[in-house]
Amino acid sequence: MIEEITYENIHLYGSILPEIHRLRHECFVKRQNYDVPSYKGMEYDNYDTPATVYLVWRGNDGKVHGLSRLSPTDRPYMIKDIWPYMITKIPMPNSDKIIESTRFCVRDSLDRKLRKRIIAELVCAGLEYSLKNNITDNIGVMPPLIWKFVFINSGWPIEYIGDVVQLDDGAKVVAARMPVNIENLNNVYEVNGFNNPVLSTADNNNLYEVI
């Protein structure tokens, strides 16, 4: 199951916030050499705000092994502030109904089969959260191969909203939107063999119908 962590409910989850930032440090600073702020082995940036939602997968030991971060686009967000040139095919999003998905990561040391399961659950939880909150689209920036491996292969189709861009470090990335609708959610359920919602919240019982 994926836990929906907000600034309103984070007090219920013990030490989960530093665990979130430690996993991000492991994935983005140590493994991928991102030039981003860190403190005592925890990665953070300006977009960790009270408006942020974290989708988190934890093991039986309570340790965070996978996560993604969701931010509404009606306030400062990463693409608009850092890479506005990446969105060329639609107007720059500016709405509480469009969210930016960032910091998607899964612990690299896990078994390959478990990593694949966590990725699929995080993708599914993003759709479930978005439908529950009347979100129309998710947007993000990733390398084209990661878009395919993470989202398309999990059953959530994407639409490029800009051209492929090469960053200063040589990485090639592209902005895309992920349309939110019940058809895409059902497709993710079918592709991954999910029979029930994966997002752990008090009000998600019988929210979606799998067809």
N, C-alpha and C positions, 0 to 999 in steps of 0.2 A: 504493500500500500504506500501511497504518497501522502505526506502530510502537508497541509496548507498552513504556512507560517506567516503571520502578520505581526505588526508592531502591537496590535491590540491583544493578541493571544500568546505572544512569545513567552510570557511569564509562566505559562503552563508547561513549557517544554525544557525546563532545566537549563543545561549548558549547550543547547542546540545552536545558539548564535555563534559562539566562538568555533564550534565544530564546522559550521557552514564556512566561515572565513578560513579555517585551517585547510579544508579540502580545496577551496579555491586557490590558496597559496601553493598547495602541492601540485595542482593541475596546471595553473597558469603561470606561476612564477618559477617554480623548480623545474617543471617538465617542459613548458613552452617558452620560458624566458620572457614573459610579458614585462614591459617596463611600466609597472603600476605600483601604487603605494602598498606597503605592507608594514606590519608591526607585530613583533614577537611571533612570527610564523603565521600571520593572518593577513589575507589579501582583502582590500576594500577599495572603494572609490566614491566619487561624489554622488553616485546613483543609488547608494544604499540609504534610503530615506524612509520616513514614516509611511509613504505611499507604496513602498516596495512590498511585493508578495514573493515569498520563497516557496518553491515546491521541492520537497525533501524526501529522499529515500534513506531510511536508517536500517541497520542490521539489528539482530536480536540483542546485541551488546549496547545498543543506543548510539553507535557511531554513525556519522553521516557518510554515506558512500556515493550518493548521487544527488544532484540538485540542478535547478534552474531558477533564474530570477526574472520576475515580471514587473514592468514599470509602465504606468499610463503615459501616453504621449501628449497630454494636455499640460505638461510641465517639462522642465529640462530632461532630455534623455540622450543617450549616447550617440545615436546616428545623427540627430539634428545638431548636436553640439560639436562633434568630432569629424563626422564623415557626411555632411549634408550633400556633397557631390555624388554620393552613391545612389541617391534616389532621384531618378530622372524620368520615370514613366508614369508617376502619379504625383499629385501635390504632396508636399511634406506633411505627414500625419500630425494632427493636433487635436486629439479627442480622448476623452476618458473611455471611449468605446474601442479604441485601438491601443494595444499594448505592445511594448518592445520586450522581446525575450532575449536575455543575455546570460552569460556565465553558466551555460549548459555544460555540465561536466559529470563524469563518473570515474571513480577511483580506478586507476590503471592496473593495480595489482590484483584485482579480482579475477576470478575465473571468467573465461570468455562468454560462456553461456549465461552467467549471472549478469555480466555487464550488458549483454544484449537485452535481457529481461528488464533491467533497470532503465535502459534507454527507452524501451517501448512504453514502460509505465510512466515515465516523465513526459513523453510526447502525449500520451493519452490524458494524463492529468492536466496538461496545458489546455487541451480541448474541453475537458469537463469543467475546469475552472472558468474558462471563457464563456461557455454556454450558460453556466449558472449565473454569471454576472453580466449577461447581455453584451459581451464583447463581440465585435464584428470581425476583427482581424488581429492576428499577431504579426509582427514584423521582426526582422533580425538580419544580421550580417554573418555569413559563414563562407568557407571555401565551397565551391560547387560540389565536390565529392562528399563533404560532410552533410550538406543539404540532402543529398541522395541517400547516404547511409543512415542518417538519423531520422529524417522526416518522411521522405518519399518511401523508403523501404519499410517504414513503420505504418504506412497507410494514410499519411496526411499529405495531400498534394500541395505544392507550392507554386507561386508565380513570381518570377523575377521582376523586380521593380526598378532595376538599374542595370548597368553593364558590369562585367567583371573588371575589377580594379586591382592593380598590383600595389601593395603597400610598400613602405620604405624598407621593410625587412625581407621583401621578395615574395611574401605570401600573396596569393590571388584569392580575393573574396568577392562576394556579390550580395546585394541586398535582395530580400524576398519577402513576400507576404504569404501568410498561411490563413486562408479563409476559414472562418468558424461557422460550422453548420452541423446539424444532426447527421447528415449523410456522411460527412467526413469522420465524425466520431464513430458511427456504426462501421465504417470501413476499417478504422484502426482496431476496433474490437474484433472484427472478423479476421484481419490479417494476423493478429497476435493471439487469437484464441481466448480473448477476455470475455467472460460471461457476466461480469458485474463491474460497476465503477471502481476505479483504482484510487480515486481521491478520497482521503479520509477526512470527512467533515460530518457534523451532526445532522445536516439537512440534505444529504444526497441519496437517501434511500428511495429507490424506485423513481429516480429523476429521469433516467434515460431508458429508452426501449431499444434493445438490440434486435435488429432484423437481419 
